[in-house]
Amino acid sequence: MIKPHSIFEVYRADEVAEMWDGVDRNLYRSLWKVVPEQKEIPNLEDSGPMDHVGFESLASHWNKFTEEEQRELNRLAENRDYSND
């Protein structure tokens, strides 16, 4: 198995699918297959905005992707500009 890029400790599958440029149709579908398996984010009223960063991150579901998908996700992460996030 390929080790996930460290940014995937922060981002969730739905965030990558919807917000990242360069996600092709097949990878998009694979990312959305993970979403129903993610636990719901706890009640935000009882916590601060940073309390749930990394909750159910993509890295915690990394084994659900093929090695080809893992390589593509890591490639997208390496080429991504995080200055606008």
HELIX and SHEET records of a PDB file:
HELIX    1   1 SER A    6  GLU A    9  5                                   4    
HELIX    2   2 ALA A   13  MET A   19  1                                   7    
HELIX    3   3 ARG A   25  VAL A   34  1                                  10    
HELIX    4   4 VAL A   35  GLU A   37  5                                   3    
HELIX    5   5 LEU A   44  ASP A   46  5                                   3    
HELIX    6   6 LEU A   58  LYS A   64  5                                   7    
HELIX    7   7 GLU A   67  ASN A   79  1                                  13    
HELIX    8   8 TYR A   82  ASN A   84  5                                   3    
END                                                                             
